[in-house]
Amino acid sequence: MNQIIECVPNFSEGRDKEKINSIVNAIKEGDKVRVLDVDPGEATNRTVVTFVGEPEDVIEAALRGMKKAAEVIDMREHHGAHPRMGATDVCPLIPVSGISLEDCAALARKLAQRASDELGIPCYAYEAAAFTPERKNLAVCREGEYEGLPERLGTPDKGPDFGNRPFDGNIAKTGCTAVGARDFLIAVNFNLNTTSTRRANAVAFDVREKGRPQREGGKVNGKPVKDENGNTVMIPGTLKGTKAIGWFIDEYGIAQVSMNITDVNQTPLHKAFDEVCRAAAARGLRVTGTEIVGLVPKRTLVEAGKHYLKMQQRSVGIPEDEIIRIAVKSMGLDELKPFVREEKVIEDMLTEKGGKKLVDLSVTDFANETASESPAPGGGSISAYMGALAASLATMVANLSAHKPGWDDRWEEFSDQAEKGRKLIDRLLALVDEDTEAFNRIMAVFSMPKSTDEEKAKRAQALEAATLYATEVPLNTMKVSYETFDIIEAMALKGNPNSITDAGVGAIAARGAVLGAQLNVKINAASLKDRSQADRLIAEADEIAKKACQREAAILDIVNKSISK
């Protein structure tokens, strides 16, 4: 899975379109990140830019944006309604897929260090990237704003984490930047079957973390209860990491609970939906649908879809598109208007680099591409695809077994097997294209220059590395294809007996995948200069192939005995 992160820098310019465009164009340079949104504010004199991409590409894009902002924005002349302390005021990194918040925190510190070293911009590290608990709070890092920097910089306790030096002319122009990492924030509205803002607010206060004020005598119109310090005593709501209010939307003619989910780990979207449904029902209301404001990571919908499938005692080992469809229908994401994934799901908005993948082709097109004069895709990609088909057959039997009448008490057993199968399918499909990429790497080496001894040495080194990679990829195909035997055998023994021959065909396909990939391991290993490494890889492949033949024979024995009864 590709690692994808989001970056949301806030620049202290919201009025001059030429300056804003120059910053955005610097971020876009090279076309390695995707700018999703540019939101300038005239009153705040601030522009929020949202872009996504792979981690290293995002870091480079953020640095380009910070550099351009430092060139075109002079903080000595900046005035606006929003708190700020730098030309690039804040720059948070947010995990989207394939990467953790902790990883983003490490990347944020790396970005802050480079901004200090390469651009001369002092940086504070905040939220998950903070070095101290106090600095997790952005307000602490930005205390005194830009005007307070001269007395803070150069001091050990108030100065920035990176580039802490006395206030000078360069800092006077650029100010400081807060670089951090935080979880994804989901903005969502829950539609209610009422026009009453008061009722919507009541539901919002029931569920939001802050809750509502405690009132004297428990009466709605009673005075708020105060503690010994004169602060209002609050009755907490039921959902951690959420903020919410109720409002009426003229466009739709309904009231909504408008919510920001700031901690998606404690309160995922589906949990918020279920809890708002419960609170609404307790007040005689009904949630009729959900409106996602802005974007969400794909995992948000996948987690929701699996949650509702489990509630139905259905297998979660089904294709991802079907899981997301369940999420959309379960939460009514298409009630107000069609839910278009390419407009709402971050991963679906990203264009695939390098053209269409082999696995995106139709079955017919894949076969025709294989039959063409091009040497790729070849046997390695076909072996990976056979492995994917083996895993698909095993997963199909598991899903059919999970939904078999009379086997309702065993749905979770088969769902677990189907989910394992889905993961193997995804890994093997990725290997279909990776094997072709391995071949292309070797071909690319042959175009390298070889006029001088130095060029010949670099070419030889590159060829050895590419050949090793081309050997390791089919070996990985063997390993993953071999894993499918566990699910196939379980389905042959315990699965729906009407589908036992599908398990048998799966075993044959798995063995074919292993033996086909083994041939590629051998032919590529033969070209390695490091013979000890080559012998080790071949020996490992031989052992997997031997065991695969044994597993296939055992499973076919089970299948043949069953169908001969």
C-alpha positions as CSV (number, residue, x, y, z in Angstrom):
1,M,0.0,0.0,0.0
2,N,1.3,3.5,-0.9
3,Q,1.8,5.8,2.0
4,I,-0.2,9.0,1.6
5,I,-0.2,12.0,3.8
6,E,-2.1,15.3,3.7
7,C,-0.5,18.7,4.4
8,V,-2.5,21.8,5.3
9,P,-0.2,24.9,5.5
10,N,-1.7,28.2,6.4
11,F,-0.1,31.2,4.7
12,S,-0.4,34.8,6.0
13,E,-1.8,36.2,2.7
14,G,-5.4,36.1,1.8
15,R,-5.9,39.1,-0.4
16,D,-3.2,39.3,-3.1
17,K,-4.2,36.6,-5.7
18,E,-0.8,36.9,-7.5
19,K,1.1,36.1,-4.3
20,I,-1.3,33.3,-3.4
21,N,-1.0,31.7,-6.9
22,S,2.8,31.9,-6.7
23,I,2.8,29.9,-3.5
24,V,0.4,27.3,-4.8
25,N,2.3,27.0,-8.1
26,A,5.5,26.4,-6.1
27,I,3.7,23.6,-4.2
28,K,2.5,22.0,-7.5
29,E,5.9,22.1,-9.1
30,G,6.9,18.7,-10.5
31,D,3.3,17.3,-10.4
32,K,4.2,14.9,-7.6
33,V,1.5,16.1,-5.2
34,R,-2.2,16.9,-5.7
35,V,-3.6,20.2,-4.5
36,L,-7.1,19.5,-3.3
37,D,-8.2,22.9,-2.1
38,V,-7.1,26.6,-1.9
39,D,-9.2,28.7,0.6
40,P,-8.2,32.4,0.9
41,G,-9.8,34.6,3.5
42,E,-9.8,38.4,3.1
43,A,-10.8,39.3,6.6
44,T,-8.2,36.9,8.1
45,N,-5.7,37.7,5.4
46,R,-4.8,34.1,5.4
47,T,-4.9,31.2,2.8
48,V,-5.3,27.5,3.7
49,V,-3.9,25.2,1.1
50,T,-4.6,21.4,1.2
51,F,-2.5,19.0,-0.7
52,V,-1.7,15.3,-0.6
53,G,0.9,12.8,-1.9
54,E,3.6,10.4,-0.8
55,P,5.6,11.5,2.3
56,E,8.8,12.6,0.6
57,D,7.0,14.4,-2.2
58,V,4.8,16.2,0.4
59,I,7.9,17.3,2.4
60,E,9.5,18.8,-0.7
61,A,6.3,20.5,-1.8
62,A,5.9,22.0,1.7
63,L,9.4,23.4,1.6
64,R,8.8,24.9,-1.8
65,G,5.7,26.6,-0.5
66,M,7.4,27.8,2.6
67,K,10.3,29.2,0.6
68,K,8.0,31.1,-1.8
69,A,5.9,32.4,1.1
70,A,9.1,33.7,2.7
71,E,9.9,35.5,-0.6
72,V,6.5,37.2,-1.3
73,I,5.1,37.8,2.2
74,D,6.6,40.5,4.6
75,M,5.3,39.9,8.1
76,R,6.2,43.5,9.0
77,E,3.3,44.6,6.9
78,H,0.8,41.8,7.7
79,H,-2.5,42.5,9.4
80,G,-5.5,40.2,9.7
81,A,-8.2,38.9,12.0
82,H,-6.6,35.5,12.6
83,P,-3.7,34.8,15.1
84,R,-0.4,34.4,13.2
85,M,3.4,34.4,13.7
86,G,4.8,33.7,10.3
87,A,4.5,33.9,6.5
88,T,3.9,30.2,6.8
89,D,2.0,30.3,10.1
90,V,1.3,26.6,10.6
91,C,2.1,23.5,8.6
92,P,0.5,20.2,9.9
93,L,1.0,16.8,8.4
94,I,-1.9,14.3,8.6
95,P,-1.9,10.5,7.9
96,V,-4.3,9.4,5.2
97,S,-3.3,5.8,4.4
98,G,-0.5,3.4,5.0
99,I,1.2,5.6,7.6
100,S,0.8,6.3,11.3
101,L,0.5,9.5,13.2
102,E,3.8,8.7,14.9
103,D,5.4,8.5,11.4
104,C,3.9,11.8,10.5
105,A,5.3,13.3,13.7
106,A,8.8,12.2,12.8
107,L,8.3,13.7,9.3
108,A,7.1,16.9,10.8
109,R,10.2,17.3,12.8
110,K,12.3,16.5,9.7
111,L,10.4,19.2,7.8
112,A,10.9,21.7,10.7
113,Q,14.7,20.9,10.8
114,R,15.0,21.4,7.0
115,A,13.0,24.6,7.1
116,S,15.3,26.0,9.7
117,D,18.6,24.8,8.1
118,E,17.8,25.4,4.4
119,L,15.4,28.4,4.6
120,G,16.4,30.1,7.8
121,I,12.9,29.9,9.2
122,P,12.7,29.1,12.9
123,C,10.1,26.4,13.7
124,Y,8.1,25.2,16.6
125,A,7.0,21.6,16.8
126,Y,3.4,21.2,17.9
127,E,0.6,18.6,18.5
128,A,1.9,15.1,17.9
129,A,5.3,16.4,16.9
130,A,5.8,18.4,20.1
131,F,8.8,17.7,22.3
132,T,7.0,18.8,25.5
133,P,3.4,18.4,26.6
134,E,2.8,22.1,26.7
135,R,3.7,22.6,23.1
136,K,1.1,20.2,21.9
137,N,-1.1,23.2,22.2
138,L,-0.7,25.5,19.2
139,A,-1.7,28.5,21.2
140,V,1.3,28.0,23.5
141,C,3.7,27.9,20.5
142,R,2.1,31.0,19.1
143,E,1.9,33.0,22.3
144,G,2.2,36.7,21.7
145,E,1.9,36.0,17.9
146,Y,4.3,37.7,15.5
147,E,4.7,40.8,17.7
148,G,5.9,38.8,20.6
149,L,8.7,37.0,18.7
150,P,11.6,39.5,19.5
151,E,11.4,38.8,23.2
152,R,10.8,35.0,22.8
153,L,13.5,34.1,20.3
154,G,16.9,33.2,21.5
155,T,15.6,32.2,25.0
156,P,15.8,28.5,26.0
157,D,12.3,28.1,27.3
158,K,10.3,30.3,24.9
159,G,12.3,30.0,21.7
160,P,11.5,27.6,18.8
161,D,12.6,24.0,18.7
162,F,14.5,24.5,15.5
163,G,16.6,27.5,14.6
164,N,16.3,29.3,18.0
165,R,18.4,32.5,17.6
166,P,17.9,36.1,18.5
167,F,15.4,38.1,16.4
168,D,17.0,39.5,13.3
169,G,16.1,41.0,10.0
170,N,15.4,37.7,8.2
171,I,13.0,36.6,11.0
172,A,11.4,40.0,11.0
173,K,10.3,39.3,7.4
174,T,9.4,35.6,7.6
175,G,8.4,35.2,11.2
176,C,8.3,31.7,12.6
177,T,6.3,28.6,11.6
178,A,4.6,25.9,13.7
179,V,5.1,22.5,12.1
180,G,3.1,19.6,13.5
181,A,1.2,16.3,13.0
182,R,-2.4,15.6,13.8
183,D,-5.0,13.1,13.0
184,F,-7.5,13.6,10.2
185,L,-10.4,15.9,11.2
186,I,-13.8,14.8,9.8
187,A,-16.4,17.5,9.3
188,V,-19.9,15.9,9.0
189,N,-23.5,16.9,9.2
190,F,-26.3,14.5,10.4
191,N,-29.6,15.2,8.8
192,L,-32.7,15.1,11.0
193,N,-36.4,14.8,10.3
194,T,-37.1,18.1,11.9
195,T,-36.9,21.8,11.2
196,S,-36.2,22.6,14.9
197,T,-32.8,24.1,15.6
198,R,-33.5,23.7,19.3
199,R,-34.1,20.0,19.0
200,A,-31.0,19.6,16.8
201,N,-28.9,21.5,19.4
202,A,-30.3,19.2,22.2
203,V,-29.0,16.2,20.3
204,A,-25.7,17.9,19.6
205,F,-25.2,18.7,23.4
206,D,-26.1,15.0,24.2
207,V,-23.3,13.6,22.2
208,R,-20.5,16.2,21.9
209,E,-17.5,15.8,24.3
210,K,-18.1,19.1,26.0
211,G,-21.7,18.3,26.7
212,R,-24.0,20.9,28.2
213,P,-24.1,23.1,31.3
214,Q,-25.5,21.5,34.5
215,R,-28.5,23.6,35.6
216,E,-30.0,24.1,39.0
217,G,-32.7,21.6,39.8
218,G,-32.1,19.8,36.6
219,K,-34.5,22.2,34.9
220,V,-33.9,23.4,31.3
221,N,-34.4,27.0,32.3
222,G,-32.5,26.7,35.6
223,K,-29.4,28.7,36.3
224,P,-26.1,27.1,35.3
225,V,-24.3,25.5,38.3
226,K,-20.9,27.0,39.1
227,D,-17.9,25.4,40.8
228,E,-15.9,26.9,43.7
229,N,-13.8,28.8,41.1
230,G,-16.9,30.3,39.4
231,N,-16.7,28.1,36.3
232,T,-19.8,26.5,34.8
233,V,-20.1,22.8,35.6
234,M,-20.6,20.8,32.4
235,I,-22.4,17.4,31.9
236,P,-20.1,15.6,29.4
237,G,-21.5,14.2,26.2
238,T,-21.0,10.6,25.0
239,L,-18.6,11.0,22.2
240,K,-14.9,11.7,22.9
241,G,-13.0,14.0,20.5
242,T,-16.1,15.7,19.0
243,K,-17.5,19.2,18.8
244,A,-21.1,19.7,17.7
245,I,-23.9,22.2,17.3
246,G,-27.4,22.1,15.8
247,W,-28.5,24.4,13.0
248,F,-31.1,24.8,10.2
249,I,-30.1,24.6,6.6
250,D,-32.3,26.7,4.3
251,E,-30.9,24.9,1.2
252,Y,-32.3,21.5,2.4
253,G,-35.1,22.7,4.6
254,I,-34.0,20.5,7.5
255,A,-32.1,20.8,10.8
256,Q,-28.8,19.1,11.2
257,V,-26.3,18.1,13.9
258,S,-23.1,19.7,12.6
259,M,-20.0,17.9,14.0
260,N,-16.3,18.0,13.8
261,I,-14.6,14.7,14.8
262,T,-11.1,15.6,16.0
263,D,-10.1,12.2,17.2
264,V,-11.1,9.5,14.6
265,N,-9.5,6.8,16.6
266,Q,-11.7,7.3,19.7
267,T,-14.8,8.2,17.6
268,P,-14.8,6.9,14.0
269,L,-17.5,8.2,11.7
270,H,-19.8,5.1,12.1
271,K,-19.7,5.3,15.9
272,A,-20.7,9.0,15.7
273,F,-23.5,8.2,13.3
274,D,-24.8,5.4,15.6
275,E,-24.7,7.5,18.7
276,V,-26.4,10.5,17.0
277,C,-29.1,8.1,15.8
278,R,-29.6,6.8,19.4
279,A,-29.7,10.3,20.9
280,A,-32.1,11.5,18.2
281,A,-34.4,8.6,18.8
282,A,-34.5,9.3,22.5
283,R,-35.9,12.7,21.7
284,G,-38.4,11.5,19.1
285,L,-36.3,12.3,16.1
286,R,-34.7,10.3,13.3
287,V,-31.4,10.6,11.5
288,T,-32.3,10.5,7.8
289,G,-28.8,10.7,6.3
290,T,-25.3,12.1,6.6
291,E,-23.4,14.8,4.7
292,I,-19.6,14.7,4.7
293,V,-18.2,18.2,4.4
294,G,-14.9,18.2,2.6
295,L,-12.9,15.0,2.2
296,V,-12.3,11.7,4.1
297,P,-9.6,9.0,4.0
298,K,-10.8,5.7,2.4
299,R,-10.3,3.9,5.7
300,T,-13.1,5.9,7.3
301,L,-15.7,4.3,4.9
302,V,-14.0,0.9,4.9
303,E,-14.2,0.7,8.7
304,A,-17.8,1.9,8.6
305,G,-18.8,-0.7,6.0
306,K,-17.2,-3.5,7.9
307,H,-18.9,-2.3,11.1
308,Y,-22.4,-2.5,9.5
309,L,-21.6,-5.8,7.8
310,K,-20.7,-7.3,11.1
311,M,-23.9,-6.0,12.6
312,Q,-25.7,-7.9,9.8
313,Q,-23.6,-11.0,10.6
314,R,-22.2,-10.8,7.1
315,S,-18.7,-11.5,5.8
316,V,-16.3,-8.6,5.6
317,G,-14.1,-10.4,3.2
318,I,-15.8,-8.9,0.1
319,P,-14.3,-6.4,-2.4
320,E,-13.6,-3.0,-1.1
321,D,-16.0,-1.3,-3.4
322,E,-18.9,-3.4,-2.0
323,I,-17.8,-2.5,1.6
324,I,-17.8,1.2,0.8
325,R,-21.3,0.8,-0.9
326,I,-22.6,-0.7,2.4
327,A,-21.1,2.3,4.3
328,V,-22.8,4.8,2.0
329,K,-26.2,3.2,2.2
330,S,-26.0,2.5,6.0
331,M,-25.2,6.1,6.9
332,G,-27.3,7.7,4.1
333,L,-24.4,9.5,2.6
334,D,-26.3,9.8,-0.7
335,E,-29.5,11.2,0.8
336,L,-29.1,14.9,-0.2
337,K,-27.1,14.3,-3.4
338,P,-25.2,11.4,-5.1
339,F,-22.1,10.3,-3.2
340,V,-19.3,10.6,-5.7
341,R,-16.2,8.9,-4.4
342,E,-13.8,10.8,-6.7
343,E,-15.0,14.0,-5.0
344,K,-15.0,12.9,-1.4
345,V,-12.4,10.1,-0.9
346,I,-8.9,11.3,-0.9
347,E,-7.3,8.2,-2.4
348,D,-9.9,8.2,-5.2
349,M,-9.0,11.8,-6.1
350,L,-5.3,10.9,-6.7
351,T,-4.4,10.1,-10.2
352,E,-2.2,7.0,-10.7
353,K,1.3,7.7,-11.7
354,G,2.8,6.1,-14.7
355,G,-0.4,5.3,-16.6
356,K,-2.9,2.5,-16.1
357,K,-1.9,-0.7,-14.2
358,L,-2.1,-4.2,-15.6
359,V,-4.6,-5.1,-12.9
360,D,-6.9,-2.3,-14.1
361,L,-7.2,-3.9,-17.5
362,S,-10.2,-6.0,-18.4
363,V,-9.7,-9.8,-18.5
364,T,-9.7,-9.6,-22.3
365,D,-7.3,-6.7,-22.5
366,F,-5.0,-8.4,-20.0
367,A,-4.9,-11.5,-22.2
368,N,-4.3,-9.5,-25.3
369,E,-1.5,-7.5,-23.7
370,T,0.1,-10.7,-22.6
371,A,-0.2,-12.1,-26.2
372,S,1.3,-9.0,-27.8
373,E,4.9,-8.7,-29.0
374,S,5.9,-6.9,-25.8
375,P,7.9,-9.2,-23.4
376,A,6.0,-7.8,-20.4
377,P,3.7,-8.9,-18.8
378,G,5.4,-12.3,-18.8
379,G,5.4,-15.4,-16.7
380,G,6.1,-13.6,-13.4
381,S,3.0,-11.4,-13.7
382,I,0.9,-14.3,-14.8
383,S,2.1,-16.4,-11.9
384,A,1.1,-13.6,-9.5
385,Y,-2.3,-13.4,-11.1
386,M,-2.8,-17.1,-10.8
387,G,-2.0,-16.7,-7.1
388,A,-4.6,-13.9,-6.9
389,L,-7.2,-16.2,-8.5
390,A,-6.3,-19.0,-6.1
391,A,-6.9,-16.6,-3.2
392,S,-10.1,-15.4,-4.9
393,L,-11.6,-18.9,-5.1
394,A,-10.8,-19.6,-1.5
395,T,-12.4,-16.2,-0.5
396,M,-15.5,-17.0,-2.6
397,V,-16.0,-20.3,-0.8
398,A,-15.6,-18.5,2.6
399,N,-18.1,-15.9,1.7
400,L,-20.6,-18.4,0.4
401,S,-20.1,-20.4,3.6
402,A,-20.6,-17.3,5.8
403,H,-24.0,-16.7,4.2
404,K,-25.2,-20.3,3.9
405,P,-28.6,-20.9,5.4
406,G,-28.4,-22.9,8.6
407,W,-24.8,-21.8,9.2
408,D,-25.6,-18.4,10.8
409,D,-23.7,-19.3,14.0
410,R,-20.5,-19.8,11.9
411,W,-20.6,-16.5,9.9
412,E,-17.7,-15.0,11.9
413,E,-15.5,-18.0,11.4
414,F,-15.9,-17.8,7.6
415,S,-15.7,-14.0,7.6
416,D,-12.3,-14.1,9.2
417,Q,-11.1,-16.5,6.5
418,A,-12.6,-14.3,3.8
419,E,-10.9,-11.2,5.2
420,K,-7.5,-13.0,5.2
421,G,-8.2,-14.0,1.6
422,R,-8.9,-10.4,0.6
423,K,-5.6,-9.3,2.0
424,L,-3.8,-12.0,0.0
425,I,-5.7,-11.0,-3.2
426,D,-4.5,-7.4,-2.8
427,R,-0.9,-8.4,-2.2
428,L,-0.8,-10.7,-5.2
429,L,-2.5,-8.2,-7.5
430,A,0.2,-5.7,-6.5
431,L,2.8,-8.3,-7.4
432,V,1.3,-8.5,-10.9
433,D,2.5,-5.0,-11.7
434,E,5.6,-5.2,-9.5
435,D,6.9,-8.2,-11.6
436,T,6.6,-6.1,-14.8
437,E,8.3,-3.2,-13.0
438,A,11.2,-5.5,-12.1
439,F,11.6,-6.4,-15.7
440,N,11.5,-2.8,-16.8
441,R,14.2,-1.9,-14.3
442,I,16.6,-4.4,-15.9
443,M,15.7,-3.0,-19.4
444,A,16.5,0.5,-18.1
445,V,20.0,-0.5,-17.0
446,F,20.8,-1.6,-20.6
447,S,20.3,2.0,-21.7
448,M,22.9,3.4,-19.3
449,P,26.2,4.7,-20.8
450,K,29.3,2.4,-20.7
451,S,32.0,4.5,-22.4
452,T,34.3,4.9,-19.4
453,D,35.4,2.6,-16.6
454,E,33.4,4.6,-14.1
455,E,30.3,4.3,-16.2
456,K,30.8,0.6,-16.7
457,A,31.2,0.1,-12.9
458,K,28.0,2.1,-12.2
459,R,26.1,0.1,-14.9
460,A,27.3,-3.2,-13.5
461,Q,26.3,-2.2,-10.0
462,A,22.9,-1.1,-11.2
463,L,22.4,-4.3,-13.2
464,E,23.2,-6.4,-10.1
465,A,20.7,-4.4,-8.0
466,A,18.0,-4.7,-10.7
467,T,18.6,-8.4,-11.1
468,L,18.4,-9.0,-7.4
469,Y,15.1,-7.1,-7.3
470,A,13.9,-9.2,-10.2
471,T,14.7,-12.3,-8.3
472,E,13.2,-11.2,-5.0
473,V,9.8,-10.2,-6.6
474,P,8.9,-13.7,-7.9
475,L,10.2,-15.2,-4.6
476,N,7.7,-13.0,-2.8
477,T,5.0,-14.2,-5.2
478,M,5.9,-17.7,-4.2
479,K,5.6,-16.9,-0.5
480,V,2.3,-15.1,-0.8
481,S,0.8,-17.7,-3.1
482,Y,1.8,-20.4,-0.7
483,E,-0.1,-18.7,2.1
484,T,-3.3,-19.2,0.1
485,F,-3.1,-23.0,0.8
486,D,-4.1,-22.4,4.5
487,I,-7.4,-20.9,3.5
488,I,-8.0,-23.3,0.6
489,E,-7.5,-26.3,2.8
490,A,-9.8,-24.9,5.5
491,M,-12.5,-24.3,2.9
492,A,-12.0,-27.8,1.5
493,L,-12.5,-29.3,5.0
494,K,-15.1,-27.0,6.5
495,G,-16.5,-24.8,3.8
496,N,-19.8,-25.1,1.9
497,P,-19.7,-28.6,0.4
498,N,-21.4,-27.3,-2.8
499,S,-18.3,-25.3,-3.5
500,I,-15.6,-27.9,-2.7
501,T,-14.5,-28.2,-6.3
502,D,-13.8,-24.4,-6.3
503,A,-11.4,-25.0,-3.4
504,G,-9.8,-27.8,-5.5
505,V,-9.3,-25.4,-8.5
506,G,-7.9,-22.9,-6.1
507,A,-5.2,-25.4,-4.9
508,I,-4.3,-26.1,-8.6
509,A,-4.0,-22.4,-9.3
510,A,-1.9,-21.8,-6.1
511,R,0.5,-24.6,-7.1
512,G,0.8,-23.2,-10.6
513,A,1.5,-19.7,-9.2
514,V,4.3,-21.1,-7.0
515,L,5.9,-23.2,-9.7
516,G,5.6,-20.5,-12.3
517,A,7.2,-17.9,-10.0
518,Q,9.9,-20.4,-9.2
519,L,11.0,-20.5,-12.8
520,N,11.5,-16.7,-12.7
521,V,13.5,-16.9,-9.5
522,K,15.9,-19.4,-11.1
523,I,16.4,-17.7,-14.4
524,N,17.0,-14.3,-12.7
525,A,19.2,-15.7,-10.0
526,A,21.4,-17.3,-12.6
527,S,22.5,-13.8,-13.7
528,L,23.5,-12.6,-10.2
529,K,27.2,-12.1,-9.7
530,D,26.9,-12.9,-6.0
531,R,26.6,-16.6,-6.2
532,S,26.1,-17.3,-2.5
533,Q,23.1,-15.0,-2.5
534,A,21.8,-16.6,-5.7
535,D,22.2,-20.1,-4.2
536,R,20.3,-19.0,-1.0
537,L,17.4,-17.6,-3.0
538,I,17.1,-20.7,-5.3
539,A,17.2,-23.0,-2.2
540,E,14.4,-21.1,-0.6
541,A,12.4,-21.2,-3.8
542,D,12.9,-25.0,-4.1
543,E,11.7,-25.6,-0.6
544,I,8.5,-23.5,-1.1
545,A,7.8,-25.3,-4.4
546,K,8.3,-28.7,-2.8
547,K,5.8,-27.9,0.0
548,A,3.3,-26.4,-2.5
549,C,3.1,-29.7,-4.4
550,Q,2.5,-31.5,-1.2
551,R,-0.2,-29.1,-0.1
552,E,-1.9,-29.3,-3.5
553,A,-1.9,-33.1,-3.4
554,A,-3.4,-33.2,0.1
555,I,-6.2,-30.8,-0.8
556,L,-7.0,-32.6,-4.0
557,D,-7.2,-35.8,-2.1
558,I,-9.8,-34.2,0.2
559,V,-11.8,-32.8,-2.7
560,N,-11.8,-36.1,-4.7
561,K,-12.9,-38.1,-1.7
562,S,-15.7,-35.7,-1.1
563,I,-17.1,-35.6,-4.6
564,S,-16.8,-39.5,-5.0
565,K,-19.1,-40.1,-2.0
